[in-house]
Amino acid sequence: MEANQFIPIPFLKNAHVMTVAAAVWPRQFKISESSGERRLFQVEPESKVLTHCHWQTDRTDRPTLLILHGMEGSSSSHYVLGLTQKALSYGFNVVRMNMRNCGGTTDLTPTLYNGGMSPDVLAVVRELKDKDKLGRVLLSGCSLGGNIVLKCAAELGAEGPALIAGVCAVSPSIDLALSVACLEQGFNRLYQWRFLQGLKIKLKDKNKQFPQLYDFRPLDYIKSIKEFDDTYTAPLAGYGTADNYYRLCSSSPMLTNIRVPTLIVHAQDDPLVPFASFAQLDNQLITLLAPEHGGHGGFIHHNHEEPPLLDRFWAENRVVKFCAGIALSELSRFGPTTR
């Protein structure tokens, strides 16, 4: 894999500025939020997730990249659309997956989403391989989605290579307790406030749809993600407490079990996921790209990269090149497309 050095635009070296800039940076996509085949996957008896599937004309001959967004994101998040467009240009099929309740899907499940829902990803992968007869499937996730795809690969262990060809995670929150604690510090409280607003809106929607399961009255007293998880996420998912949820759903202790090529892109100055989370990383199948700067999911490069990438979003470009390297034998027969 070509791993160009990340050089930030000078005025974006501050981690918070980089993080916010990536979210508001003007981008133009050839694909729309609603493009692709809209498809539901049954992940539990009473729960479905919504995906948008982008197929090459000869889909069964092509590798497939499944992309999972981060906390309070969706399949329409800019970084999902950016990576989708690049993967399509390299000849991949792409499946943009929504976590439960995300992307306007609160009516598809009585549950909430959480950082441990690797079984949902696995259910989608198994159907793609069994029903659609797809060959190589690779996973990519950002932030909370990064933790989930890493957890999925780790839980598969030796079975992994039969189901997934590789995994990529950008700014993954592999230690949930540490990440949630960071949200309560300094400027990070603004990110926490934003996440909480989205979670509270979803909870009120769930109360309308499943009043017997959800009591929204405590919401006004909840001021942190941990309080929300302690009140709703953990008990409703069967974890009991937030601390127990964080312990059981963090991928960090499991990463040594991964048996497929894995890429983690994480900035040393990430304000939301401390770089200390990766101190015990010990698996030769995992490549860690850890530039000094980059913020959380930011990585806006000082210059545009070469065709067909053509933009400054360095982490997305590393992911698609890593995946293309794994799937080289399939893709070499076709070459990049003009999407």
C-alpha positions in Angstrom: 0.0 0.0 0.0 1.2 3.5 -0.9 1.1 5.5 2.3 1.8 9.1 1.4 2.8 11.3 4.3 -0.1 13.4 5.6 0.7 17.1 5.4 -2.2 19.3 6.8 -3.1 22.6 5.4 -1.2 25.0 7.7 -4.3 26.8 9.1 -5.9 23.5 9.9 -3.2 22.1 12.1 -5.3 22.7 15.2 -7.2 19.4 15.9 -10.5 21.0 16.6 -10.3 23.3 13.5 -9.4 20.2 11.4 -12.3 18.2 12.8 -14.9 20.9 12.2 -13.5 21.8 8.8 -13.9 18.3 7.5 -17.6 18.4 8.4 -18.3 21.7 6.6 -15.8 21.5 3.8 -17.7 22.1 0.5 -17.7 18.9 -1.6 -19.3 17.9 -4.8 -20.3 14.3 -5.5 -21.3 12.6 -8.7 -23.6 10.4 -6.6 -26.5 11.6 -4.5 -27.7 10.6 -1.0 -30.5 8.6 -2.5 -28.6 6.9 -5.3 -28.0 3.2 -5.4 -30.4 0.4 -4.7 -32.4 1.0 -1.5 -32.4 -2.3 0.3 -33.4 -3.5 3.7 -31.5 -6.3 5.5 -33.1 -8.3 8.4 -30.5 -8.3 11.2 -32.8 -9.6 14.0 -36.4 -10.9 14.0 -37.9 -7.5 14.6 -35.1 -5.3 13.3 -34.0 -4.2 9.8 -31.3 -1.8 8.6 -31.4 0.3 5.5 -28.5 0.2 3.0 -27.9 1.9 -0.4 -26.2 -0.6 -2.7 -24.1 0.6 -5.7 -23.5 -2.2 -8.1 -21.1 -2.6 -11.0 -22.7 -4.2 -14.0 -20.8 -7.4 -13.3 -21.2 -7.3 -9.6 -20.4 -10.9 -8.7 -16.9 -10.5 -10.3 -16.1 -7.4 -8.3 -15.0 -6.9 -4.7 -17.5 -5.1 -2.5 -16.8 -2.4 0.1 -19.3 -2.1 3.0 -19.1 1.4 4.6 -20.4 2.1 8.1 -20.8 5.7 9.4 -20.0 7.1 12.9 -22.1 8.3 15.8 -25.2 10.2 14.7 -24.1 9.9 11.1 -25.8 8.0 8.3 -25.3 6.6 4.9 -25.5 10.1 3.6 -22.6 11.5 5.7 -20.1 13.3 3.5 -17.3 11.0 4.3 -19.4 8.0 3.4 -20.4 9.6 0.0 -16.7 10.6 -0.6 -15.4 7.1 0.0 -18.3 5.6 -2.0 -17.5 7.7 -5.0 -13.8 6.8 -4.9 -14.4 3.1 -4.4 -16.8 3.0 -7.3 -14.2 4.7 -9.5 -11.7 1.9 -8.6 -14.3 -0.7 -9.7 -15.8 -1.8 -6.3 -19.4 -2.5 -5.5 -20.3 -0.3 -2.6 -22.9 -0.9 0.2 -23.6 2.2 2.3 -25.0 0.8 5.6 -27.1 2.7 8.2 -26.9 1.7 11.8 -30.3 1.0 13.4 -32.5 4.1 13.6 -30.1 6.2 11.4 -30.9 7.6 8.0 -34.5 8.1 9.0 -35.2 4.5 9.9 -36.5 4.7 13.5 -39.6 2.7 12.4 -37.5 -0.3 11.3 -36.5 -1.5 14.8 -37.8 -1.3 18.4 -34.1 -1.0 19.5 -31.5 1.8 19.7 -28.1 1.5 18.1 -24.9 1.1 20.1 -21.2 0.6 19.6 -21.3 -3.2 19.9 -23.6 -4.0 16.9 -21.1 -6.0 15.0 -23.7 -8.8 14.5 -25.7 -6.4 12.3 -22.6 -5.9 10.0 -22.1 -9.6 9.9 -25.7 -10.3 9.0 -25.4 -8.0 6.0 -22.1 -9.6 5.0 -23.6 -13.1 5.2 -26.6 -12.2 3.0 -24.4 -10.4 0.5 -22.3 -13.5 0.1 -25.0 -16.2 0.4 -27.8 -14.5 -1.5 -26.0 -12.2 -3.9 -23.1 -14.6 -4.4 -20.5 -11.8 -4.0 -16.9 -12.7 -3.6 -14.5 -10.5 -1.6 -16.2 -8.2 0.9 -14.2 -5.5 2.7 -15.4 -3.4 5.7 -14.7 0.3 6.4 -16.0 2.3 9.3 -15.4 5.7 10.8 -15.4 6.6 14.5 -18.0 4.5 16.3 -18.5 2.6 13.0 -14.8 2.0 13.0 -15.0 0.3 16.4 -17.9 -1.9 15.1 -16.1 -3.1 12.0 -13.0 -3.9 14.0 -15.0 -5.7 16.6 -16.7 -7.7 13.8 -13.4 -8.8 12.4 -12.0 -9.6 15.8 -15.0 -11.7 16.8 -14.8 -13.7 13.6 -11.2 -14.5 14.4 -10.0 -17.5 12.3 -13.3 -17.6 10.5 -12.7 -14.0 9.2 -10.9 -14.7 6.0 -13.8 -16.8 4.7 -16.2 -13.9 5.1 -14.2 -10.7 4.8 -11.1 -9.8 2.9 -10.0 -6.8 4.9 -11.0 -4.0 7.3 -10.4 -0.3 7.5 -11.1 2.0 10.4 -10.7 5.8 10.4 -10.5 7.5 13.9 -12.1 4.4 15.5 -13.3 4.7 19.1 -11.8 1.4 20.2 -12.0 2.2 23.9 -15.5 3.5 24.4 -15.1 4.5 28.1 -12.0 6.6 27.3 -13.7 8.3 24.3 -16.9 9.1 26.3 -14.8 10.5 29.1 -13.1 12.8 26.6 -16.4 14.2 25.5 -16.8 15.7 28.9 -13.6 17.8 28.7 -13.2 21.4 27.5 -14.2 22.1 23.9 -15.3 18.5 23.4 -18.5 19.3 25.3 -19.7 21.0 22.1 -19.4 17.7 20.2 -21.1 16.0 23.1 -24.0 18.5 23.0 -24.4 17.9 19.2 -24.4 14.1 19.6 -26.9 14.4 22.5 -29.4 16.5 20.5 -29.5 13.8 17.8 -29.9 11.0 20.3 -32.6 12.7 22.2 -34.6 13.4 19.0 -34.3 9.7 18.1 -35.4 8.7 21.6 -38.5 10.9 21.4 -39.3 9.3 18.0 -39.0 5.8 19.6 -41.3 6.9 22.3 -44.0 7.7 19.8 -43.5 4.4 18.0 -42.9 2.2 21.0 -44.3 4.0 24.0 -44.3 0.8 26.1 -40.4 0.6 25.7 -39.3 4.2 26.0 -39.9 6.8 28.6 -38.6 10.2 27.4 -39.3 12.0 30.7 -35.7 11.6 32.0 -34.3 13.2 28.8 -34.4 16.8 30.2 -32.1 15.8 33.0 -29.5 14.0 30.9 -26.5 16.2 30.2 -23.8 13.7 28.9 -23.4 10.7 26.6 -22.6 8.5 29.6 -25.8 9.5 31.4 -27.8 8.7 28.2 -26.0 5.4 27.9 -26.7 4.6 31.6 -30.3 5.5 31.2 -31.2 4.1 27.8 -28.5 2.5 25.6 -27.0 0.0 28.1 -30.1 -1.3 29.9 -32.2 -1.5 26.8 -29.5 -3.5 25.0 -29.1 -5.9 28.0 -25.7 -4.5 29.2 -27.1 -3.1 32.5 -24.8 -0.1 33.0 -22.8 2.2 30.7 -19.6 0.9 32.2 -20.5 -2.6 31.4 -21.6 -1.6 27.9 -18.3 0.1 27.3 -16.3 -2.8 28.6 -18.0 -5.4 26.5 -18.3 -3.4 23.3 -14.9 -1.8 22.9 -12.8 -3.5 20.2 -9.5 -2.7 21.8 -9.1 -5.9 23.9 -10.0 -8.0 20.9 -7.8 -6.6 18.2 -5.2 -9.4 18.6 -7.8 -11.8 17.3 -8.1 -10.2 13.8 -7.0 -12.5 11.0 -7.5 -10.3 7.9 -5.4 -7.3 6.6 -6.5 -4.3 8.6 -5.8 -0.6 8.2 -6.3 1.9 11.1 -5.9 5.6 10.3 -5.8 7.7 13.5 -4.3 11.1 14.2 -2.1 11.6 17.2 -4.0 14.8 18.0 -7.5 13.3 17.7 -9.5 15.3 20.3 -12.3 12.7 20.7 -10.4 9.4 20.7 -7.1 9.6 22.6 -4.1 8.2 20.8 -3.3 6.3 24.1 -6.1 3.9 23.0 -3.6 2.4 20.6 -0.7 1.9 22.9 -1.3 -1.9 23.2 -1.9 -2.5 19.5 -0.1 -5.8 18.8 -1.1 -7.5 15.6 1.1 -7.8 12.6 -1.9 -7.9 10.3 -2.9 -4.3 11.4 -1.3 -1.3 9.7 -1.5 1.8 11.8 -1.1 5.2 10.0 -0.8 7.7 12.8 0.1 11.2 11.5 0.8 13.9 14.0 -2.1 16.0 12.9 -5.5 15.1 11.4 -8.1 15.7 14.1 -11.1 13.3 14.4 -12.0 12.1 10.9 -10.4 15.2 9.4 -7.2 14.6 7.5 -7.6 17.4 4.9 -4.4 17.2 2.9 -2.4 20.3 1.8 -2.8 19.3 -1.8 -5.1 17.4 -4.1 -3.9 13.8 -4.8 -3.5 12.2 -8.2 -6.3 10.8 -10.3 -8.8 9.2 -9.8 -8.8 10.4 -6.2 -8.5 14.1 -7.0 -9.2 15.6 -3.6 -7.6 16.5 -0.3 -9.4 13.8 1.9 -6.3 11.8 2.8 -7.8 9.2 5.0 -10.5 8.3 2.5 -7.8 7.9 -0.1 -5.7 5.7 2.1 -8.7 3.4 2.7 -9.6 3.0 -1.0 -6.0 2.4 -1.9 -5.6 -0.2 0.9 -8.7 -2.0 -0.3 -7.7 -1.8 -3.9 -4.3 -3.4 -2.9 -6.1 -6.3 -1.3 -8.5 -6.8 -4.2 -5.8 -6.2 -6.9 -6.3 -9.6 -8.6 -10.0 -8.8 -9.3 -9.6 -5.1 -10.1 -6.6 -5.6 -12.4 -8.9 -7.2 -15.0 -11.1 -4.1 -15.2 -9.0 -1.0 -14.3 -10.5 2.2 -12.8 -13.9 3.2 -14.1 -14.9 6.8 -15.0 -17.6 7.2 -12.4 
